[in-house]
Amino acid sequence: MKTKIVVLMVSLFSMQIIAQIEQDSINQLKSVVVNARAKTLRELSEFKRHGQFTELLSSQELNRNNPAFLEQSLGVMAGVQVDKRTQVGGQRIVIRGYGNDQKFNNWGIKAYFNQIPLTNAEGVTILDDVDFSVVDNIEVVKGPASTMYGAGVGGVVRFYLKNSDDKGISLTQNTTTGSFNLIQTNTRLDYVTDNASMFVNFGHLQSDGYRPNGESLKNFITYKGDFKFTDKQSVSVFLSHNYSHEGISGQIPYSYYYANNDPGNDAYIRKNSHLDMQSTRFGVSSNFKFSSTFKNSTVLFYSGTDSERVVAGAYEQFSSPNYGIRSVFTKSNDISNVIENVLDFGTEIQQCKSLISNFRFTGDLNNPLTVSPIAAGNYYKYTTNQQSVFIHDRINFKKYDFSVIVGLSANHIDYDRIDLLALPGLIVGNTKNTSFSKSFQTSYNPHIAIQKTFKDQIINVSYSEGYNAPTASTSYISALNKANDDLVPEKAKMIEVSAQGLLFNTRFDYQVSLFNMNINNKLTQLSAANPVGGSYTYTANTGNQLNKGLEASIGYVCDVKSNPILSKVTSFVNFSYYDFKYTDFSTRVNGVLTDFSNKSVVGVPKQKYSLGLDFQSPKGIYLNSTFNYLSEVFSDFANTNTVNGFGLLNAKLGYKIASKNKKLSLDLFVAGNNLTNQTNYTFLFLGGNINDFDAGNGFPSDMAADVNPGSSKAYFWNGINIKYHF
């Protein structure tokens, strides 16, 4: 098998030795005047490049709501759901129903800030310290994309920052206030010349939150500079320093949730539970043209995160520097007069070195922050390495507007953990040593697609594979003091038929995808009875699941001519329909092996849709309205507990004006979310994580606490954005 892969890579590379052409002629659609939504042309280009369903949110979509509330913008996209454990923290991005069975953070998707990975070497993504106010657009590749991005079954989310296009110096001040004592400011300075552009942004957000102990405080400093040295070389620099504090209210029982009674969870509130995080990110990327047909893009990146987490059961300190390199070479050429070819090949290498200490609370209600003796705690040093080598080749048959895409990646991950409490003589009587090393076999993941273009329509049929390796923390069962040696990475195989295009003089844009994805050796968090009392969690390969679905996104732009009141109407509909089932899927519940085959996958709504209708006046007045609906879901493997669906109505009314010389522009607005006062949730404990009960939580002993509610009442915010060009 490995020999065949090497032969394939060498063969693809050897096709580049002939005459050559520019890549842009392949990646971009033919030059047309597009009357559709602002995101459409870029979206079609990325769909064509990746050879699988890809969707984009432009700055226009992001500013339909408050950019800090990621669930209100990204969560509107078909096939994407954003959960969160706090008001503006603990975000969990779920793509095609994947990634929702973890209690904390993101796992199973890959995220990038421009070219810099937000996902660390272990495959975990934390978004609390990301300043979404500086994001210009978001791109989502749906389904396995391991060929170009390494580990990940759900897909890839790419956040992009953009410098100003206006030469000279400009100053922008955005100020927002609102419900829950929200105060949000962004101060940005841009400087643009012929060969350089840069900005520095100071962001601040504070709020009391809509839940007890649910306050938020965030401060961000972000710098991005782009420099053109020659026609062949340019360099980009990114730097950010971020602080985030999120109060944690804890989860409540479903009976309280449906009654709109949110007292918070006393086991959390009593300890003033919170997550404090301070991070620094740095990246330098170089773009170099060796010739008109051969170029390279390389980024060196570093991120360092320090955090303190206080929750119901434990006090944790975490320090994690992560660094690496991503380098992509692009070679384009003509194989003949009618066949052109573009080859991308490269690597992404990351290493994460982290220190983590975790000490359990005793449960003393009078002294809630008292921890158990050190022998019962954990103090670990982790070293995690992840490497990916990939090749992505596109062969375009110009005469027939027909393309073939073939890609392959080789991905490897290994861990090394040192138990710092196991040093000889450190703890009297301590005989356990939970140090371990684990290396997973290199995973090879192919991607094959065929595309046919009919004027402004692209039809794509593809086969993709992806994988997720267990994390270091799940590769060891601390309660049993042994390595979780039976774990193997899960593997996804997806067949997809999709189409994107423009109709009706390019005013109507559409995307549609039918997919069938098999996930083998599904990794699932489970719980079991502890031999010394209580319970513990562990991860197991529980079997397989089959995800079948339909996703569609359509939009229409209507320009109204010679109307003094209305100049443009924009509408969209995003729709997802899923039939996700467990197949050959069994777990142990209360010590008994139970088969859940043919049951619906937990936490995945069968239907999800979003409707948007925007109006724009030639006088600068605008109205954006959005309705987002999630149908009911099951929270347990047996499908006995149904969580009701809900729909949220949001709206934003504003007025934009600019001076005659265009130096000064203003944007004044007022907005509201959940305008119909709907009961809704932001985070659910699912599958093996249900029936959570923390001692002293304040709820009856027969009530599990598994749901984080959203605000059941409408909340409002208003603001003014001012930009002055010197």
N, C-alpha and C positions, 0 to 999 in steps of 0.2 A: 504493500500500500504506500509506504513512504517513498519507494523508488518511483512509483507512478506520479506522485505529487511533485517530486523533484523534476522529473521529465516534463510535466505540464508547465511548471514555472519557467524552466529553461526555454521551452518551446515558445511560450508567450513572449518572453523577453527577446528572443531571436527574431521575432517578426518586426522588430523596431529598426532593423539595420538598413532599411530601404529609404527612399525619399520621404520627406516629412512635411507636415502641415501644422497650422495653429490649432490648439485644443478648443478654442472658443467656438469655432465653427461647428463643433459637435455638441458641446455642452449647452449652447444657447439655441433657442428657437430662432427661426428666420425673423429678420427684422420686420416687425409689424407695429402699428399704432394700437396699443391695447387700451380699451375703454373700460375694462373690468376693474375689480378691486386692486388696490396698490400692490398687494402681495403676489398677484397671480403669475407674472412672468418669472419671477425668481422661483416660485413654487414649482412651476412646470420644468424649469431648468434643473432643479435639484432632484425632482422625480425622475427625469431623464438620466441624470448622472448616476444616481444610486441604483436605478433599476428595481425599485420597490416603493411602496406607498409612502410618500413624503408630503407633509403639510407644514405651512408656515403661518406665523402670526406677525404682521407688520406692526410698526409703531402705532398705526391707526387702531388696530384691534387691541393692542395693549392699553391704550389710553381711553378705551371705552369705559373702563372702570379705574380704580386705584391700582397702579402697577404693583404696589406692595402686596396686594391681595392676589397672589398668583392663582388661587383656585377660581377667581372670577374671570380670568382671562384665558389661561392655558386650559382650565377645566371645561371651557366651552367647546373645545375642539373635539371632533368625532373620535371616539376610541380612547380618549384621555380623561382621567379623573385625578384631581389633586386633593388628597386628604391632608389634614393638619391636626396636631395635638394641642396647639396653643393658638392665640389670635393670629400671629404672623410668624410662626415657627413650627418646627417638627413636621415640615412638609414631606409628604410621601406621594411621589408621582406614579400613577398606575397607568400603564399603556396596554391596551388590549387585555384588560383584566389581570395583568401580571404585575406582581410586586406589592400586593395588598395583604399578604399574610405575615408580615413582619411587624413586631410591636414598635420598633423604632427605626427611623431613618429610611433611606432608599436602598434597595438591593434588587438586582436583576435588570436594572437599566443603566445606561451610561450617560453622563452629563458633561458638557464642555462649556467653558466661558471663552468665546472665540476659539482658539486652538488649544487652550489650556484645560486639561481634564479637571473637573470638579470631583469626579469619582476617584477615590484613592486606589492604591495598589491592591487593597483587599477586596475591592468591588463595592465599597460602601460610599454613598453620596449624602452629604449633609448640606442643607440649604439655608440654615438659620442665619449664616453670616454672609449671605449673598445680597448685594444691593440691586434689587430688581428695577429701581427707578432709572438706572443708567442703561438698561437693556433696550436696544432699538428694535430687535426682532428675535423671534424664537422659531427654530426649525425642529421638527419631530420626524424621525425616521421610525416607522412603526413595524414592529416584529423583529426577529433576529437580524442583527447587522454586524455579526462578529467578523465578517470578512474584512471590513475596514476599521472596526472600532474595538475589537477584542471581546472580552466577556460581556454578556448581556443577552437575555432572551426577550425581554419586553420591547426594547428598542433604544433609541438614542435621542436625547434632548440637547440641542445646541443653542446656547444663549449668545447673542451677538451684540457687541458695543459698536457704536459708529461715531466717528468724529464729524464735526460740522463741515459742510461744503462751502460755507461763506468765508471768503478771504477777509483777513483782518482780525480784530478782537471783538468778541461778543460776550456779554454777561447775561446769565439767565437766573432768575430767582422764582422758584415755585414754592408756594405756601398753601398748606391745606389744614383745615381744622374740622372737627366733627364730633359725632357721638362718642361716648366713653372717654371724653376729654382727649381726643386725638389731636396731636400737633405733629405736623410733618413738614419738613422743609428740605429743599435742595438748592444749593448755590453752586453754579457751574460757570467756569471761565474757559472759553475756547480761544485758541490762537491758530490761525491758518495762514500759511504762505504758499508760494509756488511749490516748494519742495518739502514742506513739513506741515503737519497738523497735529494739534494736541488739545487735551482738555483735562482739567482737574475739577472734581465734583466733591462737595461736602454734603453728606446726607444725614438727616436726623429724623427719628420717628419715636414718639412716645405716646402711650395710651394706657388707660386704666383697665381696658379689656371689658368684655361682656360677661365674664365669669368671675367668681370669687378667686382671689389670688391669681388673676389672669393678666397682670400688667405686662407691658412690653416696653423695652427701651433699646434703641439701636442707633449706633453712630458709625458712619462709613466715610472713608476717604479713598477716592479712586482717581488714578491717573492713567491716561492712555495717550501715547505719542506714536505717530507714524512719520518716518523719515525716508525720503528718497535721495540716495547718494548718487546714483548713476541711473542710466536707462536700464541697467541690468540688475541693480541691487537696491533693495529697500529693507528697512528694519522697523519693527514695531516693538514698543515697550509697554508693558502693563504692570501696574503696581496698585495694590489696595491694602488698606489696614482697616479692620472691622471689629466692632464690639457689639455683642448681642446679649440681652437679658430677656428671658421669657419666664414668667411665672407659670407654674404648672398646677392646674386645678384638679387633675385626676378624673377618672371616669366615674359614671353614675349608673344605677340600674335602669333597665328599660322602662319600668313602671314610672319612675321619676321623669324620665325623658318624655314619655307620651303625655304626662300631666304638665309639661313645661315647668317643672319644679327642679331647679338646678342649685342645690346648696353647696356644690362642690364636694370633693371627697376629703373627709377629715384627716385621713391617713396622710394625705399630701399637704393640706392646708396647715395642719398642726406643725409641720416641719418647715413651713415657708418654702415648699418645694420649688425648685427653679433650675434652669439651665443657663449658666453664664459661659459665654464663649468669646475668645479673642483670637483673631487670626490675621496672618499676613500672607498675601499671595504676590508672586512675582513671576513674570514671564518675559523672555526676549525671543522674538521670532525673526528669522531672516528669510527673505524671498530673493532667490538668485536665479537669473536666466543665463545658463551656460551658452545657449544659442536660441534662436527663434522657436526651436522645437523641443528643447530639453531644459527643464527647470526644476528647482528644488525649493521646498518650504520646510524649514526646521524651527522648532520652538523648544527652548530649554525652560523648564518651569520648576517652581518651588512653592509649597504652601506649608505653613506651620500653624497648628491649631492647639490652643490650650483651653480646657473647659473644666467647669465644676458642675456636677449634676447631683442634685438632692431630690430623691423621689421617696415613695412610701416606704420602700424596704432597704434602701442603701444610700451611702454617700460615696461619690466617685470623683476621682481626679484623672484627667486624661490629657496627655501631651503627645502630639503626632506630627512630626515633620514628614512631608511627602515630596519627592522630587523625581524628575525624570526628563525624558526627551521624546519628542514625536517628530519624525522626519519623513516626508513624502516626496518622492521623485516622480516627475511626469514627463513621459516621452511620447511625442506624437509624430506620425509619419503616414505617407501614402504607401500602401502595399502595391496598388496599381492605380490606373486612372479612375477606377470606379470604386475602389475600396480604400477607406481611411481607418486609421487605428490610433487609439490613445491608451497608453498603459500607465497606471499609477502603481507604484510599489514603494514599500517603506516599512517602518517599524515604530512601535511605541513601547517604551521601557519605563517602568516605574519601580521605585522602592519606597517603602513606608517603614519608618522606625518609630515605634510608639511605646510610651510608658503609661500603664493604667493601674490605678489602685482602686479597689472596691471593698468597702467594709459594710457589713450588715448592721442595721439598727436592731436593738434588743426588743423593741416594741413597748418600752416603758412609756405610758401615757403621760406621766408627770415630768419625765425628762426625755422628750421625744427624739433628741439628737444624740442620745447615748448609743454607742456602737458596741458590738460584741468584741471579745478579746481578739487580738491581732491574728491568732492562729486560725480563726474562722474566716479571715478575710483573704483577699487576693492582691498580689502586687506583681505585675508581669511586665516583661520587656519583650515586645514583638518585633520581628523583622520579616517583612513580607515583600516578595519579589514577584512582579508580573511582567511577562514579555509577550509581545505580539509581533509577528512578521506577516505582512500581507501583500497580495498582488491583486490588482483589479484591472481587467483589460476589456476595452470596448472596441468592437469591430463594426464599422458603419458601412453598409452597402448603399452608396449614395444614389444610385439610379433608382432603387426601390424604396428609399426612405425606410430602410429596415436595418436593425442593429442586433448584435449578439453581445451579451456581457457575460464574462466568465471571471470569477474571483475565487480566491482561496486564502485562508489565513491559518497560521500555526500559532497556538496560544498556550502559554505555560504559566503556572502559578505555584509558588511554594512558600511555606511558613517556617519560622523558627521561634519558639517561645521559651523564655527563661523565667523560671519561678524564683523571684528575688526574695521570697520568704523561706526558701529551702536552703539557704546558705548554712553550712554546718555551724551549729552552736548559736544561731540567731534566736530561735524559739526553742526553749527547753521542752523536750519530749516530742518535738515535731519530727515525724518520720516520713511524711508525704513529700513528694517532689513531682509537681505537675508540669514540669518542663517537657516539651516534645517538639519534634520536627515532622513536617509532612510535605510531600511533594506529589502533585497530581500529574498523571501522564499527559503529555502534550496533546492538545485537542486540535484536530484539523477540521475546519469549517468551510464548506464551499458555498458559492452563490452563483446561480446561473439564471440569466434572464434573456428573453427575446422581446424586442420592441418594434412596433410598426407605427409610423407617423402618417396621418392623413391630414395634411394642411395644419390646422391648429389642434389636432387631436392626437393623443399618444395612447396606445394600447400596450400593456406590459403583462407578460406571463413570466413568473419567476419561481425558483426554488431556492430556499435559504436555510442554512443551519446556524444555530447559536448554542451557547453553553453557559452555565453558571457553575463555578466551583464553590464548594462550601467555604465559608469564612473561617478565619483562624479560631474565633470564639466558638463556632459550632463544631469544630473538629476535635473538641475535647469535652468530655462530660465530667464537670467538676464534682458533682455530687457523688459520682461513682469512682472518682479519681482514676480515670482511664481515658485513653485516646479513643475517639469515635472512629475506629479504623474501618468500619463497614461503609462509611460514606463515600459516594462517588459523585462526580459532577452530574447535574441534570443536563439533558440534551434536548433541543427543540428542532423540529423539522417542519418547515412551513411551505405550503404551495399557495400561491396568490395569483389571482387574475385581477388586474386593476386598469383603470383608465382615467386620464385627466385631459381637460381641454377647454376650448372656448367656442361659444356659439353666438348667433344673433349679433353679428358685427362686433364680436369679442366682448359684449356687455355681460354675457352669461358665462360664468365659469363653473365647472363641475369637477368632482373627483368621486370615484366609486371603487370599492375594493371588496372582493370576495376572497376569503382565506380559510385555510384548513391547517391548523398547527397542532402537531403531536408533541407533547412534552413527556419524555421518558425519564424515569428515576427522579420523579418530582421530590424536591427538597422541602420538607415541611417541619415547622416547629411543633413539638408535642410536649405533653406533660406526663409525669409518672409519679407514683408514690415513692417518697424518699425512705430508704431503709431505716433512717434514724428519726423519722417523723416528718410530717409536712409533705411537700411535693417539690419537684424540680423540673426544669425544662431541658429539652434536648432536641436535636434535629435528626431526622431520619429520611431515607429515601422511601417514600410511602407508595410508590407505584407510578402510574401514568395518568395523564389527562389529555383530553381532546378538545381543542378550542376551535369552534367553527363560527364565523361571523360575517356580517355585512356592515360596511362603513360607507357613508356617503356625505359629501359636503357640496353644497351648491350656493351660488351667490349671483346677484343681479344688480347692475348699476343703471339707473335711469336718469339721464340728464334732462332737466326741464328747461326748455328754451323760452326766453322772453317772458318770464314769470317773476314779478317783483317780490314774491313771498317765498317761493320754493325754487331752488336751482338743481338739487340732486336728491335722489332717493336711493338708498342702498339697502338691500335685504339679503339675508342668508338663512340657510337651514343646514344644520349638522345633525347627522343621525347615525346611531349604532344599534345593531341588533345582534345579540350573542346567544349562542347555544353551547355553553361550556360545560363539559361533563367529566367526572372522574371515570377512568377506565382501569381496571385491574389495580384498584386503589384500596389499601387496607392500612389501618393504624390500630394501636392499642388504646382503648378507652377504659379507664378503671381496671387496668391489668388484663382486659379481655381483648383479643384480636378481633376487630370488627371490619367487615368488608363494606366499603362505601361506593362500590362501583355503580355507575349509572346515576349517581346523585349529582346535583348541580354544584358547580364550583362556588365556594363561599365568597361573599362580598362583591359578586359581579352582577350588575343589573342587566336583565335581559334586554331592556330598552333604555336608551339614553338619547335625548335630543335637545338641541338648542335652536332658538329662533331669535333673529335679530332684525330690527327695522330702524334705520337711521334717516333723519331728515336734515337737510342743509339749506340755509337761506342765503341768497346773494348778499344780504346785509351782515352776514357773519354769525347768525343765530344757528345753533345746531341742537338736535335731540337724538340721543342714542338710547335704545331700549333693547333689553335682552331677557329672554326667558329660558332657563336651563332646568331640565327635568331628568331625574333618575328614577327608574322603576324600583320595585321592592327587591330585596336581596335576602339570601339565607346567610345566617352567621355561623351555623354549625355544620359539620360534615354530614350529619343525618338529615339535614334540611327540615328540622322541626321548629326552629325559631326563625320567623319571617320578620324582617325589619322593613317598615313601611317606606315607600318611595315618597318623593317630594319634588316640588317645583319652585324655583326662586325667580322672582321678577325684579330686575334692576333697571334703573334709568338714570340718565345724565343729561342735564340741560345746560347749555353754555353759550357764550358769546365771544367771538374772536374778532379782533380789530387790529389794523396796522396803520402806522402813519404813512403819509403820502410818499415820503422818501424811503420807506421800508426799514428805517433804523430801529423803530420801536414797535413791538407787537405785544398784545395783551390777550389773555384767555381767562375769562371769568366763568365759573361753573358752580352748580349745585347738583348733588347726586344722592341717590338712595338705593340701598340694597334690601332684599327681602321685603319688598313693599306690601306684600299681602300677608305678612306675619305668619309664615309657615314654620311648623316644627321641622327641624332639619338637624342632621348630624354632620360632624366634620371628620370623625375618626371612629372606626369600630374595631374591637378585638374580634378576631375571626378564627375559625378552624380550631387548631390546637391551643390557641391562646384564650379561648372563652372561659367563662366562669371564674373570672379574676376576683379574688377577695383578699383585701388587705386588712389586717387586724386594726381595729379602731377606726374604720372608715365611716362610722356613723350610720350605716344602713343595717336593716334586719339581717340576721345571720343566714337566712335562706335566700338572700338576694345577691346575685353576682353583679359586679359593676363592670360593664363592657362597652359603654358608649360615651363618646365626647360630644355634647350637643353644640350646635351653632346657636347664634342669636335667634330666638323665636320671635323677636319683635323687629320691626323695620328700624334701620339705623341710617343716618344721613351724614354727609360731609360736603364741604364747599371749599373753594379755593380760588387763587389767582396765580397765574403764571405770567411772568414779565420777562421779555427778552429785549436787550438793547445792543445794537451793533455800533461800535465806535467808529 
